[in-house]
């Protein structure tokens, strides 16, 4: 296995244990079980053939769309929303799996059709995925899926004329419904208004920005070397999940926070290297999976530091959460599978 990818992933999982342990000690045992499942997913992903998955990428995406539709009918979630299937000790969130399904499908499509091919079909599938997640409602994940899909279209060198034309068409379709959506799901606009209050220095405990202020307080209290896993974390909503980076820094210090950033940087550089070495559909898969892990990490950490509005997007491989840990572990496993393929390719090229 690729030592850089493997070590980076294992260390991030270890930092997650520290962060969850200091934030919610009562959840540590449960989190250990979830980390174990993530490791199994990583192992399983490393043994899978990405080429096989590419051949069946459309079926995988359609299956995921079916799950997203089904969760709206029989799913569960906080305050009446429907985001996951309650499987007893484990809750499965199809929107997390959609991140990998989209990457595989778009890479497969570009690999088969080429970049200068009408993309109406893929755009409709991406739009359907984003739309179903949007009405759960999960605005942050829907926005992330949109950014991920758009980034892959751009990186696959789809002509800008096609992207702009479809983007304008989608904008014209969505605008008439935006007011009704924001009126029904007020939490979206409340998060943005809370972020604006934070920027103005007017955040109050009942506003979303209170989380950011408390996260920054925890980071400052962490100091250079941290308070250790037994430290008393100040009150911080979602300290084990959305704001886990603040918990990690509180326990391990600013030095530990820099190490976490360094590990995501290693994942990015190694994933980019794999994409350049493999090329084609497999290279685009490597790039897409890397973007999923690193871009989501950047969004999560940006929220914690106060650069972005609160989104609710977890920190890959670190945050508490069954579906997030499972899918990010699977993504890392697929990168390990691609790394093995790239290594074999390099050996063949050298021997020839």
N, C-alpha and C positions, 0 to 999 in steps of 0.2 A: 504494500500500500504506500501511497505517496506520504512521506513523513511530514511534510509541511502542512498539508491539508489535515492529516490525522491528528497531529499534535495541536494544531490551532483549534480544531473542533473539540478535542478532549479538554483543553484548558478553558475554553469558553463554557463548557458544561460544568467544570469545576467552579468557575467564577459564579455561575448561576446557583450552585449549591450554597455558596457563601452568601450571595445576595438574598436568596429566599430564607436562609437560616437566620439571618439577622433581622429580616423584615417580619417574618411569620414563623417562629420556631415550631409551632404546632403543625405546619404544613411540610416540614422538612422530610419526614418519612414518606409522605405521599409524593413529594417531588423526587425523592430517590427512585421510587418506582417508575415515575415518568421518564427520568433520565435513563433508566434501564431500557425502557421501551424505545427511546430515541436511539440508544446504542444498537439495539436489535434492528431498527429501521436503517441505521447507517450501514450495518453489516449486510442487510438484505439488499440495499441499494448498490453497494459495492460489487455484489455478485450478479446483478442484473445486467443484461445486454442493452445498452442505450439504443443500439441499432434496432433491436426488436421492439422497444418502446416507440421508436419513431415510426415503424411500420404500422403500429396500432394507435397512433397518437389521436386520430380523429375519433375513434371509438372511445378512448379514454376521456376525451373532452366532452363527448356527448353523454357519457355515463356521469361525469361530474355535473353537467347541466341538469340531468335528471335528479341527482341528489339535491342540487340547489333548489329545484322546483319542489321537491318532496319535503324539504325542511321547512318551506313556507306553509305547508299544510299540516305537518305533524311534528314539527320541531319544537324546541324549547329554548328558553333564554331569559335574561333579566327583564323585569318590568313589562312583560307581555310580548317582547320581540321574539322572533324565531330565527335562531342562528345555528343551533347544533342539535344533534340527535343524542338524547340521554340514554347511554348504554350501561347504566348502573354506576360502576366505579369509574367509568371513563365517558367523557362527552366528546363526540366527534363533530368537527366543524368543517363542512364541505368547502367553504370559502378558502380555507388554508390550502387544501389539496388543489384548488383551482390555480394556484400560483405555479405549480409544477406542470399541471395539465396544459395551461396556456403556453408555457415555454416549449414543451414537447411538440404541441400542435403547430405553432408558428414556425419552429425550426424545421419540422417535417414538411410543411407547405412550401417554404422558401427553397428547401433542398430539392423538392420535386419539380416545382414550377419555375423557379428562378425569381429574381427580385423585380423584374419589369413585367409582371403578370398582373392582370386585374385582381384586386384584393378585396372585392366586395364580399365574397363568401367568408373569408377569415375575419373581416371587420364585423360582419353580422354576428359571428360566433363570439368574438371578443365582446362586442356590445351586449349580447344576450347574457354573457357571464357577468359583466359589470352591472347590468340592469337588475338581475336577480339578486345579487349581493346588495345592491343599493336599496331594494325594497324590503330587506330583512327587518330593520334597516341597519346597514353597517357602512356608513359613508366613507370612513377611513380606509377600510379594506377595498371597497369599490374603487376609490381614487387610486390606491396603490396598484390594483390590477390594471387600471387604465394606463397609468404611467409605465408599468412593466410592459404591457402590450405595445404601446407607442414606441418605447425605447427599442424594442426588438425589431419593429418595422424599420425604424431609422437605421439601426446598426446593420440590418440586412440590406441596406442601401435601396429600399423601395423608393422610387422616384417621388420627389417632393410634390409634384403636381397631383399625384394620386392621394397622398396623405392630406394635402390641404383641401382638396375637393371633398373627400369623405369627412374630414374634420368639420368643414363648414356645414355639410348636410346634417351631421349629427348634432351640431350646435343649434341649428334651426329647429330640429325635431324636439330637443330637450328644453329649450327656453320656455315654451308655453306651459310646461309642467313644473318648472323650478319653484314658482311661488307656492303652488299647492303642496309640493314635497316639503319645503322649508316650514310651511305652516303646520303640517301634520307632524313632522319630526323636528320639533323645536330645538332638540339638543344640538343639532348641527350649527344653527345660528348662535346658540348660547355659548358654544365653545369658542367661536370666533369673537363674539362680544367680550367673553372673559379674557381672551388673549389681548384684545385691544385695551381692556382695563389694566391688564398687567403692564403693557407697554407705557401706559399713562401713569403707572404707579398707584392705581386705584383698586387693586384686587382686594376682594373681601372673602372671608371664609366660605361663604355660600357659593362663590364663583369657581369656575373650573381652574382659573389661574392660581388659585390657592395651592393646588398640587405642585405647580412649578416653583412657587416661592418656598414651599416646604422641601422640595427636592434640592433646591439650591442651598437651603440651610443645612441639609444633611451632608451635601458635598463639602461645604465649608467646614463643618464639624469633623469631617473625616481627616482633614489635615494631610500632611505629606505621606504618612504611613498607616493611617486608618485607626479605628477604634477596636478592631478585632471582631470576631464573630459573636462575642458576648456583649458588645456595646449596646447601649440603649438608644435605639433609633428614634428621632422625634416623629410625632404623628405625621404620617404621609400616606394618603389614600393610594391604593394599588401599588404599594412599595414592593410587593413580590412579583408584580406583573408588568404593567405599563411603565412604572417608575423604578424598575429593578436596577437600572444603571446607578441611580443615586444610592441605593442600598449597597451595591457592590463597592462604590467609592467610599461610602461611610465605613465599611468593614475593612477595606484594603488600602484606603488612602488614595491620594492623587496619583501616586505611582501605580497602584493597581488599575485605576481608570485609564492611564496611559497604556498599560499593558493590554487592556481590552481593546483599545483603539488600534494598537499595533497588530493584534491578532486578526482583527477584521481587515486591516491593511494587507496582511500576509495572504488572507483568503482572496482578496481582490487581485493581487499581483499573480498569485498562482493560477487563479481562474482565467485571467487574461492571457497568461502564458499558454495554458491548455487550449484556449480558443484559437490563438494564433498558430499553434502547432497542428491542431487537428483540421481546422478549416471546415467548410461545408456545413451540413446540418448538425453534425456532432459538435463542431466548433461553436455554432450558434447556441446549442444547448448549454455548453460550458459557460458561455457568456451570459445567457439568460439566468441560469441557476446562481451564478456569481452575483449578478445584479439583484436577484431576489434577496439573497442573504445580506449583501453589503448595503444596498439602497435602503432596505427596511431597517437595518441597524442604524444607518445615518438619520433616518426619519425619527426613530425612537429616541436616540441620543439628542437630536436637535430639539425635540419636545422637552426632554428632561432639563436641558440647559437653558430653555426659554427662547430658543431661536424660532420655534414653530408652534402653532396652536396645538393643544392636546388632541391627539388622534385616537388613542387606544390601540395602536399597533404594537405588538410585543417585540421584544428584543430577541432575534433568532438565537437559538441554542442556550439562551440565558434565562429568559422569563419563565415563570411558572405557567403551565398550561399544557394540556395533553396534546391537542391537535397541533399547536405551534411547534412544540418540541419534536413531535413525531415527524411532521412534514419537513422541518429544517434538518432533522437527522437524515431523512431520506434524501433530501437535496444534496447534502454533503456526501452521502454514500454514492450517489450517481456521479458526483465529481470525482470521487475516488475510482469509480469504474472507468471514467473517461481518462483519468491519469494513467491507469494501467494500460489502456489502449494506446495512449500517446507514447508511453514508454516502449511498448512493443513496436510501434511504428518507427521510433527513433533507432531502436536496435536493428530493425530490418534495413533502414536507410544507411546506417553505418556499415552493415555487413555487405551491402551491395556496392 
